Amino acid sequence: MNKLDLHGVKHRDAANKVDTFIRRNIINMPVEIITGNSIDMQNIVRKVVTSYNLDIQPKSFVNLGSYIIK
């Protein structure tokens, strides 16, 4: 499974990185996007993912900083 780790990525750059990652991996779903604990980063990822009509679920309900996209 391909992964995108957003640790260290500025919020202003996150949407573009997520969009590029999804476009490059759209035929390789599912993928994992690691947001960390930032609620703002999680919201950015959700917005981009939903624009592609994809499903986003936490990888684990114990760790809400990593999401599986399919």
Secondary structure, DSSP 4 states (H G I P E B T S, - for coil): --EEE-TT--HHHHHHHHHHHHHHHGGG--EEEE-TT-HHHHHHHHHHHHHTT--EEES-SS-TTEEEE-
